[in-house]
Amino acid sequence: MIVLGVILLIIGFVTGLSFLWTIGVVLLVIGAVLWIAGALGHAVGGRRHYY
């Protein structure tokens, strides 16, 4: 999810499409939150690890 967010950020920046930039930021933040929650040992979505 983090990688997809970064890709959308780059595409949105290069093409100037603001909705891709916004979606990229949202995916990046959600991916980071899930990654941190998984690293702290919390079960995310019923799974012990989130990949």
SELO-252789 format. One record per atom (N, C-alpha, C, O): residue number from 1; residue in one letter; chain; atom name; x, y, z. Coordinates in nm, 2 decimals. Atoms other than C-alpha are relative to their C-alpha. Layout:
N
+-----+---------+--------+-------+--------+--------+--------+
| num | residuo | cadena | atomo |   east |  north |     up |
+-----+---------+--------+-------+--------+--------+--------+
| NUM |       A |      A |    CA |      X |      Y |      Z |
...
+-----+---------+--------+-------+--------+--------+--------+
//
This chain:
51
+-----+---------+--------+-------+--------+--------+--------+
| num | residuo | cadena | atomo |   east |  north |     up |
+-----+---------+--------+-------+--------+--------+--------+
|   1 |       M |      A |     N |   0.08 |  -0.12 |   0.00 |
|   1 |       M |      A |    CA |   0.00 |   0.00 |   0.00 |
|   1 |       M |      A |     C |   0.09 |   0.13 |   0.00 |
|   1 |       M |      A |     O |   0.06 |   0.23 |  -0.06 |
|   2 |       I |      A |     N |  -0.09 |  -0.11 |  -0.01 |
|   2 |       I |      A |    CA |   0.29 |   0.23 |   0.08 |
|   2 |       I |      A |     C |   0.06 |   0.02 |  -0.14 |
|   2 |       I |      A |     O |   0.07 |   0.14 |  -0.19 |
|   3 |       V |      A |     N |  -0.06 |  -0.01 |   0.13 |
|   3 |       V |      A |    CA |   0.45 |   0.16 |  -0.26 |
|   3 |       V |      A |     C |  -0.10 |   0.05 |  -0.10 |
|   3 |       V |      A |     O |  -0.06 |   0.14 |  -0.18 |
|   4 |       L |      A |     N |   0.10 |  -0.05 |   0.09 |
|   4 |       L |      A |    CA |   0.13 |   0.22 |  -0.44 |
|   4 |       L |      A |     C |  -0.03 |   0.15 |   0.02 |
|   4 |       L |      A |     O |  -0.04 |   0.23 |  -0.07 |
|   5 |       G |      A |     N |   0.01 |  -0.14 |  -0.03 |
|   5 |       G |      A |    CA |   0.09 |   0.55 |  -0.26 |
|   5 |       G |      A |     C |   0.11 |   0.08 |  -0.06 |
|   5 |       G |      A |     O |   0.09 |   0.19 |  -0.11 |
|   6 |       V |      A |     N |  -0.12 |  -0.07 |   0.05 |
|   6 |       V |      A |    CA |   0.44 |   0.66 |  -0.36 |
|   6 |       V |      A |     C |  -0.01 |   0.01 |  -0.15 |
|   6 |       V |      A |     O |   0.02 |   0.11 |  -0.21 |
|   7 |       I |      A |     N |   0.01 |   0.00 |   0.15 |
|   7 |       I |      A |    CA |   0.38 |   0.56 |  -0.72 |
|   7 |       I |      A |     C |  -0.11 |   0.10 |  -0.04 |
|   7 |       I |      A |     O |  -0.09 |   0.18 |  -0.14 |
|   8 |       L |      A |     N |   0.11 |  -0.10 |   0.03 |
|   8 |       L |      A |    CA |   0.05 |   0.76 |  -0.73 |
|   8 |       L |      A |     C |   0.05 |   0.14 |   0.03 |
|   8 |       L |      A |     O |   0.01 |   0.23 |  -0.05 |
|   9 |       L |      A |     N |  -0.05 |  -0.14 |  -0.03 |
|   9 |       L |      A |    CA |   0.23 |   1.06 |  -0.57 |
|   9 |       L |      A |     C |   0.09 |   0.04 |  -0.11 |
|   9 |       L |      A |     O |   0.08 |   0.16 |  -0.16 |
|  10 |       I |      A |     N |  -0.09 |  -0.03 |   0.11 |
|  10 |       I |      A |    CA |   0.50 |   1.05 |  -0.84 |
|  10 |       I |      A |     C |  -0.08 |   0.03 |  -0.13 |
|  10 |       I |      A |     O |  -0.05 |   0.13 |  -0.20 |
|  11 |       I |      A |     N |   0.07 |  -0.02 |   0.12 |
|  11 |       I |      A |    CA |   0.25 |   1.01 |  -1.12 |
|  11 |       I |      A |     C |  -0.09 |   0.13 |   0.01 |
|  11 |       I |      A |     O |  -0.09 |   0.21 |  -0.09 |
|  12 |       G |      A |     N |   0.07 |  -0.12 |  -0.02 |
|  12 |       G |      A |    CA |   0.03 |   1.29 |  -0.98 |
|  12 |       G |      A |     C |   0.08 |   0.12 |  -0.01 |
|  12 |       G |      A |     O |   0.04 |   0.23 |  -0.06 |
|  13 |       F |      A |     N |  -0.09 |  -0.11 |   0.00 |
|  13 |       F |      A |    CA |   0.32 |   1.52 |  -0.94 |
|  13 |       F |      A |     C |   0.05 |   0.03 |  -0.15 |
|  13 |       F |      A |     O |   0.05 |   0.14 |  -0.19 |
|  14 |       V |      A |     N |  -0.06 |  -0.02 |   0.13 |
|  14 |       V |      A |    CA |   0.46 |   1.46 |  -1.29 |
|  14 |       V |      A |     C |  -0.11 |   0.05 |  -0.10 |
|  14 |       V |      A |     O |  -0.09 |   0.14 |  -0.18 |
|  15 |       T |      A |     N |   0.11 |  -0.04 |   0.09 |
|  15 |       T |      A |    CA |   0.12 |   1.49 |  -1.47 |
|  15 |       T |      A |     C |  -0.08 |   0.12 |   0.04 |
|  15 |       T |      A |     O |  -0.15 |   0.18 |  -0.03 |
|  16 |       G |      A |     N |   0.07 |  -0.12 |  -0.05 |
|  16 |       G |      A |    CA |  -0.02 |   1.76 |  -1.25 |
|  16 |       G |      A |     C |  -0.15 |  -0.03 |   0.04 |
|  16 |       G |      A |     O |  -0.23 |   0.06 |   0.05 |
|  17 |       L |      A |     N |   0.14 |   0.04 |  -0.04 |
|  17 |       L |      A |    CA |  -0.34 |   1.56 |  -1.16 |
|  17 |       L |      A |     C |  -0.01 |   0.00 |   0.15 |
|  17 |       L |      A |     O |   0.05 |  -0.09 |   0.21 |
|  18 |       S |      A |     N |   0.00 |  -0.01 |  -0.15 |
|  18 |       S |      A |    CA |  -0.43 |   1.66 |  -0.81 |
|  18 |       S |      A |     C |  -0.07 |  -0.11 |   0.07 |
|  18 |       S |      A |     O |  -0.04 |  -0.14 |   0.18 |
|  19 |       F |      A |     N |   0.07 |   0.11 |  -0.06 |
|  19 |       F |      A |    CA |  -0.67 |   1.37 |  -0.75 |
|  19 |       F |      A |     C |   0.09 |  -0.12 |   0.02 |
|  19 |       F |      A |     O |   0.08 |  -0.19 |   0.12 |
|  20 |       L |      A |     N |  -0.10 |   0.11 |  -0.02 |
|  20 |       L |      A |    CA |  -0.38 |   1.12 |  -0.80 |
|  20 |       L |      A |     C |   0.09 |   0.03 |   0.12 |
|  20 |       L |      A |     O |   0.12 |  -0.06 |   0.19 |
|  21 |       W |      A |     N |  -0.09 |  -0.04 |  -0.11 |
|  21 |       W |      A |    CA |  -0.17 |   1.32 |  -0.56 |
|  21 |       W |      A |     C |  -0.08 |  -0.02 |   0.13 |
|  21 |       W |      A |     O |  -0.02 |  -0.07 |   0.23 |
|  22 |       T |      A |     N |   0.08 |   0.02 |  -0.12 |
|  22 |       T |      A |    CA |  -0.46 |   1.31 |  -0.30 |
|  22 |       T |      A |     C |  -0.01 |  -0.14 |   0.03 |
|  22 |       T |      A |     O |   0.01 |  -0.18 |   0.15 |
|  23 |       I |      A |     N |   0.02 |   0.14 |  -0.02 |
|  23 |       I |      A |    CA |  -0.52 |   0.94 |  -0.34 |
|  23 |       I |      A |     C |   0.14 |  -0.06 |   0.05 |
|  23 |       I |      A |     O |   0.14 |  -0.14 |   0.14 |
|  24 |       G |      A |     N |  -0.13 |   0.05 |  -0.04 |
|  24 |       G |      A |    CA |  -0.14 |   0.88 |  -0.31 |
|  24 |       G |      A |     C |   0.03 |   0.03 |   0.14 |
|  24 |       G |      A |     O |   0.08 |  -0.05 |   0.21 |
|  25 |       V |      A |     N |  -0.02 |  -0.04 |  -0.14 |
|  25 |       V |      A |    CA |  -0.12 |   1.07 |   0.01 |
|  25 |       V |      A |     C |  -0.08 |  -0.08 |   0.10 |
|  25 |       V |      A |     O |  -0.03 |  -0.13 |   0.20 |
|  26 |       V |      A |     N |   0.09 |   0.08 |  -0.09 |
|  26 |       V |      A |    CA |  -0.42 |   0.89 |   0.16 |
|  26 |       V |      A |     C |   0.06 |  -0.15 |   0.01 |
|  26 |       V |      A |     O |   0.06 |  -0.20 |   0.12 |
|  27 |       L |      A |     N |  -0.06 |   0.13 |  -0.01 |
|  27 |       L |      A |    CA |  -0.27 |   0.55 |   0.07 |
|  27 |       L |      A |     C |   0.13 |  -0.01 |   0.07 |
|  27 |       L |      A |     O |   0.15 |  -0.11 |   0.15 |
|  28 |       L |      A |     N |  -0.13 |   0.00 |  -0.07 |
|  28 |       L |      A |    CA |   0.07 |   0.64 |   0.20 |
|  28 |       L |      A |     C |  -0.03 |   0.01 |   0.15 |
|  28 |       L |      A |     O |   0.04 |  -0.06 |   0.23 |
|  29 |       V |      A |     N |   0.03 |  -0.02 |  -0.15 |
|  29 |       V |      A |    CA |  -0.08 |   0.75 |   0.54 |
|  29 |       V |      A |     C |  -0.06 |  -0.13 |   0.05 |
|  29 |       V |      A |     O |  -0.02 |  -0.17 |   0.16 |
|  30 |       I |      A |     N |   0.06 |   0.12 |  -0.05 |
|  30 |       I |      A |    CA |  -0.30 |   0.44 |   0.57 |
|  30 |       I |      A |     C |   0.10 |  -0.11 |   0.01 |
|  30 |       I |      A |     O |   0.10 |  -0.19 |   0.10 |
|  31 |       G |      A |     N |  -0.10 |   0.10 |   0.00 |
|  31 |       G |      A |    CA |  -0.01 |   0.21 |   0.48 |
|  31 |       G |      A |     C |   0.10 |   0.02 |   0.11 |
|  31 |       G |      A |     O |   0.14 |  -0.08 |   0.18 |
|  32 |       A |      A |     N |  -0.10 |  -0.03 |  -0.11 |
|  32 |       A |      A |    CA |   0.22 |   0.38 |   0.73 |
|  32 |       A |      A |     C |  -0.07 |  -0.03 |   0.14 |
|  32 |       A |      A |     O |   0.00 |  -0.09 |   0.22 |
|  33 |       V |      A |     N |   0.07 |   0.03 |  -0.13 |
|  33 |       V |      A |    CA |  -0.05 |   0.35 |   1.01 |
|  33 |       V |      A |     C |  -0.01 |  -0.15 |   0.02 |
|  33 |       V |      A |     O |   0.02 |  -0.20 |   0.13 |
|  34 |       L |      A |     N |   0.01 |   0.15 |  -0.01 |
|  34 |       L |      A |    CA |  -0.10 |  -0.02 |   0.93 |
|  34 |       L |      A |     C |   0.14 |  -0.06 |   0.03 |
|  34 |       L |      A |     O |   0.14 |  -0.16 |   0.10 |
|  35 |       W |      A |     N |  -0.13 |   0.05 |  -0.02 |
|  35 |       W |      A |    CA |   0.27 |  -0.08 |   0.92 |
|  35 |       W |      A |     C |   0.05 |   0.02 |   0.14 |
|  35 |       W |      A |     O |   0.11 |  -0.07 |   0.21 |
|  36 |       I |      A |     N |  -0.04 |  -0.03 |  -0.14 |
|  36 |       I |      A |    CA |   0.33 |   0.09 |   1.26 |
|  36 |       I |      A |     C |  -0.08 |  -0.09 |   0.09 |
|  36 |       I |      A |     O |  -0.02 |  -0.14 |   0.19 |
|  37 |       A |      A |     N |   0.08 |   0.08 |  -0.08 |
|  37 |       A |      A |    CA |   0.04 |  -0.09 |   1.41 |
|  37 |       A |      A |     C |   0.05 |  -0.15 |   0.00 |
|  37 |       A |      A |     O |   0.05 |  -0.21 |   0.11 |
|  38 |       G |      A |     N |  -0.05 |   0.13 |   0.01 |
|  38 |       G |      A |    CA |   0.17 |  -0.42 |   1.29 |
|  38 |       G |      A |     C |   0.14 |  -0.02 |   0.07 |
|  38 |       G |      A |     O |   0.17 |  -0.12 |   0.13 |
|  39 |       A |      A |     N |  -0.14 |   0.00 |  -0.07 |
|  39 |       A |      A |    CA |   0.53 |  -0.34 |   1.41 |
|  39 |       A |      A |     C |  -0.01 |   0.00 |   0.15 |
|  39 |       A |      A |     O |   0.07 |  -0.05 |   0.22 |
|  40 |       L |      A |     N |   0.02 |  -0.01 |  -0.15 |
|  40 |       L |      A |    CA |   0.39 |  -0.27 |   1.76 |
|  40 |       L |      A |     C |  -0.06 |  -0.13 |   0.05 |
|  40 |       L |      A |     O |  -0.07 |  -0.14 |   0.17 |
|  41 |       G |      A |     N |   0.06 |   0.12 |  -0.04 |
|  41 |       G |      A |    CA |   0.24 |  -0.61 |   1.77 |
|  41 |       G |      A |     C |  -0.15 |  -0.01 |   0.01 |
|  41 |       G |      A |     O |  -0.20 |  -0.11 |   0.06 |
|  42 |       H |      A |     N |   0.14 |   0.00 |   0.00 |
|  42 |       H |      A |    CA |  -0.12 |  -0.52 |   1.73 |
|  42 |       H |      A |     C |  -0.05 |  -0.08 |  -0.12 |
|  42 |       H |      A |     O |   0.01 |  -0.07 |  -0.23 |
|  43 |       A |      A |     N |   0.06 |   0.07 |   0.11 |
|  43 |       A |      A |    CA |  -0.34 |  -0.75 |   1.52 |
|  43 |       A |      A |     C |  -0.07 |   0.10 |  -0.09 |
|  43 |       A |      A |     O |  -0.15 |   0.18 |  -0.04 |
|  44 |       V |      A |     N |   0.06 |  -0.09 |   0.10 |
|  44 |       V |      A |    CA |  -0.45 |  -0.56 |   1.20 |
|  44 |       V |      A |     C |  -0.09 |  -0.08 |  -0.09 |
|  44 |       V |      A |     O |  -0.04 |  -0.17 |  -0.16 |
|  45 |       G |      A |     N |   0.10 |   0.07 |   0.08 |
|  45 |       G |      A |    CA |  -0.77 |  -0.69 |   1.04 |
|  45 |       G |      A |     C |   0.00 |  -0.15 |   0.03 |
|  45 |       G |      A |     O |  -0.03 |  -0.23 |  -0.06 |
|  46 |       G |      A |     N |   0.00 |   0.14 |  -0.04 |
|  46 |       G |      A |    CA |  -0.75 |  -1.01 |   1.23 |
|  46 |       G |      A |     C |   0.13 |  -0.08 |  -0.03 |
|  46 |       G |      A |     O |   0.13 |  -0.20 |   0.00 |
|  47 |       R |      A |     N |  -0.13 |   0.06 |   0.03 |
|  47 |       R |      A |    CA |  -0.39 |  -1.08 |   1.12 |
|  47 |       R |      A |     C |   0.10 |   0.05 |   0.10 |
|  47 |       R |      A |     O |   0.10 |   0.17 |   0.13 |
|  48 |       R |      A |     N |  -0.11 |  -0.04 |  -0.09 |
|  48 |       R |      A |    CA |  -0.09 |  -1.07 |   1.34 |
|  48 |       R |      A |     C |   0.10 |   0.09 |  -0.07 |
|  48 |       R |      A |     O |   0.16 |   0.18 |  -0.01 |
|  49 |       H |      A |     N |  -0.10 |  -0.08 |   0.08 |
|  49 |       H |      A |    CA |   0.13 |  -0.93 |   1.06 |
|  49 |       H |      A |     C |  -0.08 |   0.06 |  -0.12 |
|  49 |       H |      A |     O |  -0.16 |  -0.01 |  -0.18 |
|  50 |       Y |      A |     N |   0.06 |  -0.06 |   0.12 |
|  50 |       Y |      A |    CA |   0.02 |  -0.69 |   0.78 |
|  50 |       Y |      A |     C |   0.11 |   0.02 |  -0.10 |
|  50 |       Y |      A |     O |   0.21 |   0.09 |  -0.08 |
|  51 |       Y |      A |     N |  -0.11 |  -0.01 |   0.10 |
|  51 |       Y |      A |    CA |   0.22 |  -0.72 |   0.46 |
|  51 |       Y |      A |     C |  -0.07 |   0.07 |  -0.12 |
|  51 |       Y |      A |     O |   0.00 |   0.09 |  -0.22 |
+-----+---------+--------+-------+--------+--------+--------+
//
